[in-house]
Amino acid sequence: MGSSAQTGLIDAGLLDRLPCKLALEWPGGRIGAAVADVRLKLHDLSLLVGVARGQIGHLADAYVRGRVDIEGSLADLMSVAAHLAGDPVKQGERKAFMSWVDQWRSRKRHHRQSDAKSVQAHYDLSDEFFALWLDPRRVYSCAYFSDLTMNLAQAQQAKLDHVCRKLQLSPGQRFLDVGAGWGGLLIWAAEHYGVQATGITLSLNQCSYVNRLIEERGLKGQVEMRLLDYRELPESAAFDRIASIGMFEHVGNGHLISYFSRLTRLLRPGGLVLNHGITASGLRNGQLGAGIGDYIEKHIFPGGELVHVSRVSEALAASGLELLDAENLRPHYARTLWAWSDALETRLDQARALLEESRVRAYRMYLAGSAMGFEQGWLSLYQILATRPDGDVSSGSMRGAQSDYPFSRSHMY
C-alpha cells in the first residue's frame, strides 16, 4: 500500500466517496480497489497532491506529458474527475478589479497576428484528424438533438437548419458566416436556402478545403470563402443575415463590444445576426478553476476566453443590436462532445498515425472533459438572435418591429 507519508496525502474516505472504484499507483506504492473501474498510474509521487486537491486540469496536463497513464473508460474517469474537482466555477471567479484587469489584458493580447496564429495552431492541426471524429460535414460546433434518437450527423444537419430558420434565410439574401469552419453552414445555406453566401476564416486548411467544396458542388459565383479577419471586412458590404458559430470565444472579453459593433455595421438595418458560442456559467469567470482553464489554454485553445451570457447581452446592446431570442443548448453540447469523444476512442490507432501521442492524449482529455463540463453545468452554450433596428415604426402589419423578425417563433419549428 505504500508508506503512510505517501498515502496520507489522500483523505482516507475520499476513494470510498467516489462514484466509481478508483485505484492509484505510483513508484513503490498503491491505494484503492484491487479491481477498479479507473486506474491512474502516476509516474511521479508528487502528482498525488493534484489528486488530493482536485487539480484535474493539472493531472490532465501530466497525462499529456506522459507522467500519468490511465486505464478504464473515459466516462468513468470523468465521473471521478467531476467529484474530485468540486466547484471549478466558483474556484475560477475573479474579483471585480481583477475582472477589469482581465479585460485590459484581453485588449492587449488579441490582435490580428496573434489571433491568426492561435486559430491556426488549433484548426490547422490536421484535417484528417478532425475528420476521424466529426460528422461527414465536419461541423465543429454544438449539434441540435431535436429528436433524441438522432445520430451525430442528423443532429448536425438539424443544427444547420435550426440556424437557417432562426435567421429566416431566403433566396438572394446576402449571408455572411464569420468563422465558417469547414463550410458546413455556408454550403447548407446556399444549397437549401438559395442565399449568396460569404464565409471568412483565419484557418489556412479550412479555407482551402471549403474552396474545393465550392468547386466540386458547382457553387462558384454563389458561395465565396475568404482567408480574412473579421476586422478586415469592408464595411461597405451590407449583409442581410450574419451568423457567427463557435467563433466569438476567440475574440476576447476586451474586444466583445468592438466585435459586435463591427457586425452591426456589416448588417443592413432590419437584418438579423445569430451568435452561437460557449459561455461561462459564473458571472466573473475568465476561465474555470481546478486547473481546467490552464489546460485548455495550454493544449487546445490558446487565447480563448469565455464570458457569462449577461456580458454577451450587454455587449450586444452597447453595439446597437437588439436581442430578439436566446436559447441555451448546454445539454446538446454535452451530447455532441460525448459523440465526438466516442468516435475518437474507436479510432485511436488512426489518430496516432496522424499525430504524436501527446496531441492525441490532449484531445482525449479535452473532448471527454468538455462533455463532463457541460453535463455538470460548468459551461453553457447559447444561440443569441439579434437585429439592427431600422427605425421604421409604421410599416403595415409589421408596425413597430423595426426588423425582419416576425411576431412569433413559429418559423423556428
Helices and strands as residue ranges (DSSP letters): H 4-7, H 14-17, E 22-26, E 29-32, E 38-42, H 47-53, H 56-64, E 68-71, H 74-85, H 88-91, H 96-109, H 112-123, H 127-133, H 152-167, E 174-178, H 184-193, E 196-201, H 204-216, E 223-227, G 230-232, E 239-245, G 248-250, G 253-255, H 256-266, E 267-280, H 292-299, H 309-318, E 322-328, H 330-345, H 348-354, H 357-376, E 379-387, G 396-398, G 410-412
